[in-house]
């Protein structure tokens, strides 16, 4: 159980500075909903009515120093 507790704490730390799931973001002049995030791969899944994209955190938030290294 201690390993799972450590993992949960680590994921929580890594997600600390990221937007919440279901938040709306603008990417390439289009609005998307963040439907999921993979903090290990540093990717967000963005969706709108027309498309689904997987985008690297650095591309979405180039100026943000993310606490997930």
Secondary structure, DSSP 8 states (H G I E B T S, - for coil): -HHHHHHHHHHHHHHTTS--TT-EEEETTEEEEEEEEETTTTEEEEE-SS-EEEEEHHHH-TT---S--
